[in-house]
Amino acid sequence: MLTGMIRVRHTLRLEPVSRRWFEQAVLLLEEILQETRTSGSDILLADGRVLPDIKLVDGKHLQAGAVYEATDAGQGRFVVREWSRTSGIRITLSSEQDGVHVAGDIALHSVVRPKVLEARGTTSGRGDGAWLAQGEGRACLRLDRWWRSVAGQPVSKAARFARRWAATGIIGIIRDQLRRRIRLAAGKTPQTASVIVDSQSIKASETASQEIRGWDGGKMINGRKRHLICDHHSLVLLVMVTPADAQGSLVARELLFRLAWMHPEIAIVWADSAYAKNGLIPWAKKYLDITVKAVRRPPNTKGFIVLPRGWAVERSW
C-alpha cells in the first residue's frame, strides 16, 4: 500500500469590482433572505413560493443556532452561528457525498459596510471510493485593502470634489458655459448647428479588468475606445468611453440620442465612412431628425490622412 502527501498552492487573481456595487449586492441579498419566512420546516420566499432543496430542522429562522439541511443529492447541513447587519454573518456547513466529507466556515464581517470575508474548510475521504484523503484550505479577503489597492493612491480632496461635480452635472454645465463664451468671443453664435463625431482606441492600463476592455483588430490595440463629439472649433460637447471592440456605428446610436436630448439645436453630424454602417444614417434621421453625413476617404489613398472636418476632432484628443 502506497501512502503520501501532496501540497497544492494556488493563487487567484481578483479583478477590480465597484465597491458601491458590491455593498449594494450584499445588502440586497441580505434583504431578500430577511423577507423569507418559515412554514413548518419549509422556507417560503416573499411571494409564498417554497425555497427548494433546503429545510429548517432546528432553531429559529435566520437566528443564531438555526440548523438547515439540504434535501437534494448528498447530505448537507448549515448552521447559523451569527446573523446581524452590524456585526456580520457567520455560517458553518458540512456535507458528505461519494465518500468525501466537507466541513467549512464562512464569515462576513459587517453587512452594511463589509470589511473582511473569511472562509476555511477541510475535506476527508471515507471508504474505498474516496478520491481525496485529506485537504484543508483557508481564505481571507480584506475588502478595505482590496479597494484601496484598486483605487491606487488615496483620493485627494480636489478629486473628491471633481467626482461629486461630475455626478451632479456641474462639470457639464461649466463646460457648456465655457464653450458658449469661446464661441461668442470668436464672433460665432453661442450654439452650433453641426458637429463632428469620431472615436479613438487607446491601450488600457494593467488594472483595467477584461469586462471594460476589448480588442480593436483594425488598430491592433487591446484597451478602451473613446467616442467624442465636438464643434468645428474642437470644443467638446459629449464624450463616451467603451471597450475598444465596440463598433462606432452602434455606439453612435446612444451617443446621438444623448446629443439630441442635451442639444436639440444640432441638425447635422459629420462622421467618417465607418459610421455609415448598421443603418445609422436612416435611423438618426427617422428618430432624432439628425442628418449624419459620412466623409469618405479619397480613392487610392493609404495610411493616415486628415479628412475634411475631421481635423477638428483630432485637435480634441
C-alpha positions as CSV (number, residue, x, y, z in Angstrom):
1,M,0.0,0.0,0.0
2,L,1.4,3.4,-1.0
3,T,0.8,6.5,1.1
4,G,1.9,10.0,0.5
5,M,1.0,13.7,0.8
6,I,0.6,16.3,-1.9
7,R,0.5,20.0,-1.1
8,V,-1.0,22.3,-3.6
9,R,-0.9,26.1,-3.5
10,H,-3.0,28.1,-5.9
11,T,-3.2,31.9,-6.4
12,L,-6.4,33.6,-7.6
13,R,-6.4,36.9,-9.4
14,L,-9.3,39.2,-8.4
15,E,-10.5,41.7,-10.9
16,P,-11.5,45.2,-9.8
17,V,-15.1,45.4,-8.5
18,S,-17.0,48.6,-7.8
19,R,-17.2,49.0,-4.0
20,R,-20.6,50.6,-4.2
21,W,-21.9,47.7,-6.4
22,F,-20.6,45.1,-4.0
23,E,-22.0,46.7,-0.9
24,Q,-25.4,47.1,-2.6
25,A,-25.4,43.5,-3.8
26,V,-24.6,42.2,-0.3
27,L,-27.4,44.4,1.2
28,L,-29.9,43.2,-1.4
29,L,-29.1,39.6,-0.8
30,E,-29.4,40.0,2.9
31,E,-32.8,41.8,2.5
32,I,-34.1,39.0,0.2
33,L,-33.2,36.5,2.9
34,Q,-34.7,38.6,5.6
35,E,-38.0,38.6,3.7
36,T,-38.2,34.8,3.8
37,R,-40.3,33.1,6.4
38,T,-41.0,29.5,7.5
39,S,-44.0,27.2,7.5
40,G,-43.1,24.2,9.5
41,S,-39.8,23.1,8.1
42,D,-40.3,24.8,4.7
43,I,-38.7,28.1,3.9
44,L,-41.0,30.4,2.0
45,L,-39.9,33.3,-0.3
46,A,-41.6,36.7,-0.1
47,D,-44.1,35.7,-2.8
48,G,-45.1,32.5,-0.9
49,R,-43.1,30.1,-3.1
50,V,-41.2,27.3,-1.2
51,L,-37.4,27.6,-1.4
52,P,-36.4,24.2,-2.9
53,D,-33.8,21.7,-1.6
54,I,-33.5,23.2,1.9
55,K,-35.3,22.7,5.2
56,L,-35.2,24.2,8.6
57,V,-34.7,21.3,11.1
58,D,-33.9,23.2,14.3
59,G,-33.9,26.7,15.9
60,K,-35.4,29.9,14.7
61,H,-35.1,31.1,11.1
62,L,-32.0,33.3,10.5
63,Q,-31.0,33.4,14.1
64,A,-28.0,32.0,15.9
65,G,-28.4,28.3,16.3
66,A,-30.7,27.7,13.3
67,V,-29.9,24.5,11.5
68,Y,-30.8,23.8,7.9
69,E,-30.4,20.6,5.9
70,A,-30.2,20.2,2.1
71,T,-32.7,17.8,0.6
72,D,-31.0,17.4,-2.8
73,A,-28.3,14.9,-3.7
74,G,-25.8,14.5,-0.9
75,Q,-26.1,15.2,2.8
76,G,-25.6,18.8,3.7
77,R,-26.1,20.8,6.9
78,F,-25.8,24.5,7.5
79,V,-25.7,26.1,11.0
80,V,-26.1,29.8,11.6
81,R,-23.6,31.0,14.2
82,E,-24.3,34.7,13.9
83,W,-26.7,36.8,11.8
84,S,-26.5,40.6,12.2
85,R,-26.3,43.5,9.9
86,T,-23.8,45.4,12.1
87,S,-21.5,42.6,13.4
88,G,-21.8,40.3,10.5
89,I,-22.9,36.8,9.3
90,R,-21.1,33.5,10.2
91,I,-22.3,30.1,8.9
92,T,-20.8,26.6,9.3
93,L,-21.5,23.9,6.8
94,S,-20.9,20.2,6.4
95,S,-21.7,17.8,3.6
96,E,-20.9,14.2,2.5
97,Q,-21.1,12.8,-1.0
98,D,-19.3,10.0,-2.8
99,G,-17.3,9.2,0.3
100,V,-15.9,12.7,0.8
101,H,-16.8,14.7,3.9
102,V,-16.5,18.5,3.6
103,A,-16.7,20.9,6.6
104,G,-16.3,24.7,6.4
105,D,-16.9,28.0,8.0
106,I,-17.8,31.3,6.1
107,A,-17.8,34.7,7.9
108,L,-18.6,38.2,6.6
109,H,-17.8,41.0,9.0
110,S,-20.5,43.7,8.8
111,V,-23.2,43.6,6.2
112,V,-23.8,47.3,5.8
113,R,-20.1,48.0,5.0
114,P,-18.3,44.7,4.5
115,K,-14.7,44.8,5.7
116,V,-13.5,41.2,5.9
117,L,-14.7,38.0,4.1
118,E,-13.2,34.8,5.6
119,A,-13.7,31.2,4.5
120,R,-12.0,28.0,5.7
121,G,-12.7,24.3,5.2
122,T,-11.5,20.8,5.5
123,T,-12.1,17.6,3.5
124,S,-11.6,14.0,4.4
125,G,-12.1,10.8,2.5
126,R,-14.1,7.9,3.8
127,G,-14.5,4.5,2.2
128,D,-12.7,2.9,-0.8
129,G,-14.4,5.3,-3.3
130,A,-13.0,8.4,-1.7
131,W,-10.9,10.3,-4.2
132,L,-9.4,12.7,-1.6
133,A,-7.8,11.5,1.6
134,Q,-7.4,14.8,3.4
135,G,-7.5,18.5,2.5
136,E,-7.6,21.9,4.1
137,G,-7.9,25.4,2.9
138,R,-8.3,29.0,4.1
139,A,-9.0,32.3,2.5
140,C,-9.3,35.8,3.9
141,L,-10.2,38.8,1.7
142,R,-9.7,42.2,3.4
143,L,-12.1,44.3,1.3
144,D,-10.8,47.7,2.6
145,R,-7.3,46.8,1.4
146,W,-8.6,45.4,-1.8
147,W,-10.4,48.6,-2.8
148,R,-7.5,50.8,-1.7
149,S,-5.2,48.8,-4.0
150,V,-7.7,49.1,-6.9
151,A,-8.0,52.8,-6.4
152,G,-4.2,53.3,-6.1
153,Q,-3.2,56.4,-4.2
154,P,-5.6,57.9,-1.6
155,V,-8.1,60.2,-3.3
156,S,-7.3,63.9,-2.8
157,K,-9.9,66.5,-1.8
158,A,-9.8,68.1,-5.2
159,A,-10.5,64.7,-6.8
160,R,-13.4,64.0,-4.5
161,F,-15.0,67.4,-5.4
162,A,-14.4,66.6,-9.1
163,R,-16.2,63.3,-8.8
164,R,-19.1,64.9,-6.9
165,W,-19.4,67.7,-9.5
166,A,-19.3,65.1,-12.4
167,A,-22.1,63.1,-10.7
168,T,-24.3,66.1,-10.2
169,G,-23.7,67.5,-13.7
170,I,-21.8,70.6,-12.6
171,I,-18.8,69.9,-14.8
172,G,-21.0,69.6,-17.8
173,I,-22.6,73.0,-17.0
174,I,-19.2,74.6,-16.7
175,R,-18.0,73.0,-20.0
176,D,-21.1,74.3,-21.8
177,Q,-20.8,77.8,-20.5
178,L,-17.1,78.0,-21.4
179,R,-17.9,76.7,-24.9
180,R,-20.6,79.4,-25.3
181,R,-18.1,82.2,-24.2
182,I,-15.4,81.0,-26.5
183,R,-17.7,80.9,-29.5
184,L,-19.1,84.4,-28.7
185,A,-15.6,85.7,-28.4
186,A,-14.8,84.3,-31.8
187,G,-17.8,86.0,-33.3
188,K,-19.9,82.9,-33.6
189,T,-23.3,82.0,-32.4
190,P,-23.4,80.6,-28.8
191,Q,-24.7,77.3,-30.1
192,T,-23.6,75.3,-33.1
193,A,-25.9,73.5,-35.6
194,S,-23.4,71.0,-36.8
195,V,-20.8,68.8,-35.1
196,I,-18.2,66.1,-35.8
197,V,-18.1,62.6,-34.3
198,D,-15.1,60.3,-34.2
199,S,-13.5,57.6,-32.0
200,Q,-10.1,56.6,-30.9
201,S,-8.8,53.4,-29.4
202,I,-6.1,53.5,-26.7
203,K,-4.3,50.9,-24.6
204,A,-5.8,50.2,-21.2
205,S,-3.7,50.0,-18.0
206,E,-3.0,46.7,-16.3
207,T,-5.5,47.4,-13.6
208,A,-8.4,47.6,-16.2
209,S,-10.4,44.4,-16.0
210,Q,-11.4,42.3,-19.0
211,E,-15.0,43.4,-18.7
212,I,-14.2,47.0,-19.6
213,R,-11.5,46.4,-22.3
214,G,-11.6,44.9,-25.8
215,W,-9.5,44.2,-28.9
216,D,-9.6,46.6,-31.8
217,G,-8.5,44.4,-34.7
218,G,-8.1,47.4,-37.1
219,K,-5.8,49.3,-34.8
220,M,-4.3,46.2,-33.1
221,I,-5.0,47.7,-29.7
222,N,-6.2,45.9,-26.5
223,G,-7.9,48.6,-24.4
224,R,-10.6,51.2,-24.4
225,K,-12.3,53.4,-27.1
226,R,-13.3,57.0,-26.5
227,H,-16.1,58.5,-28.6
228,L,-16.2,62.2,-28.9
229,I,-18.5,64.9,-30.4
230,C,-17.2,68.4,-30.8
231,D,-18.0,71.5,-32.8
232,H,-15.8,72.9,-35.7
233,H,-13.7,74.8,-33.2
234,S,-12.7,71.5,-31.4
235,L,-14.9,72.4,-28.4
236,V,-16.2,69.2,-26.8
237,L,-19.9,68.6,-26.5
238,L,-20.1,65.0,-25.4
239,V,-17.7,62.1,-24.6
240,M,-18.4,58.4,-24.1
241,V,-16.0,55.5,-23.3
242,T,-16.4,51.9,-24.3
243,P,-14.3,48.7,-24.7
244,A,-12.1,49.0,-27.8
245,D,-14.0,46.3,-29.7
246,A,-17.2,48.4,-29.8
247,Q,-18.3,49.4,-33.3
248,G,-18.6,53.2,-33.7
249,S,-21.8,53.0,-35.7
250,L,-23.5,51.0,-33.0
251,V,-22.3,53.1,-30.1
252,A,-23.2,56.2,-32.1
253,R,-26.9,55.5,-31.6
254,E,-26.7,56.0,-27.9
255,L,-24.2,58.9,-28.4
256,L,-26.5,60.7,-30.8
257,F,-29.6,60.0,-28.6
258,R,-27.8,61.8,-25.7
259,L,-26.7,64.6,-28.1
260,A,-30.3,65.2,-29.3
261,W,-31.5,65.2,-25.7
262,M,-28.9,67.6,-24.4
263,H,-28.5,69.8,-27.6
264,P,-31.8,69.7,-29.6
265,E,-30.4,72.5,-31.8
266,I,-27.9,70.1,-33.5
267,A,-29.1,69.2,-37.1
268,I,-26.0,67.8,-38.9
269,V,-23.4,65.4,-37.7
270,W,-20.2,64.9,-39.8
271,A,-18.5,61.5,-39.5
272,D,-16.2,59.2,-41.4
273,S,-17.4,56.3,-43.5
274,A,-17.3,53.8,-40.6
275,Y,-20.4,55.5,-39.2
276,A,-22.4,54.7,-42.4
277,K,-22.8,51.1,-41.3
278,N,-25.6,49.3,-39.4
279,G,-28.3,51.6,-40.7
280,L,-27.1,54.6,-38.5
281,I,-27.9,57.3,-41.1
282,P,-31.6,56.5,-41.7
283,W,-32.1,55.7,-38.0
284,A,-30.8,59.1,-36.9
285,K,-32.9,60.9,-39.5
286,K,-36.1,59.0,-38.6
287,Y,-35.9,59.0,-34.8
288,L,-33.7,62.0,-34.0
289,D,-34.2,64.3,-37.0
290,I,-30.4,64.5,-37.3
291,T,-28.6,64.3,-40.7
292,V,-25.5,62.2,-40.5
293,K,-23.1,63.0,-43.3
294,A,-20.3,60.5,-44.0
295,V,-17.0,61.9,-45.2
296,R,-15.2,59.2,-47.3
297,R,-11.5,58.8,-47.9
298,P,-10.2,59.9,-51.3
299,P,-9.7,56.9,-53.6
300,N,-6.3,55.2,-53.8
301,T,-5.0,56.6,-50.6
302,K,-3.1,54.7,-47.9
303,G,-2.2,55.4,-44.3
304,F,-3.3,58.2,-42.1
305,I,-4.8,61.3,-43.8
306,V,-6.8,64.1,-42.4
307,L,-10.3,64.1,-43.7
308,P,-12.3,67.3,-44.3
309,R,-13.7,68.5,-41.0
310,G,-12.1,65.6,-39.2
311,W,-9.1,67.7,-38.1
312,A,-11.4,69.4,-35.5
313,V,-11.7,66.1,-33.6
314,E,-8.0,65.3,-34.0
315,R,-7.2,68.5,-32.1
316,S,-9.5,67.5,-29.3
317,W,-7.7,64.2,-28.3
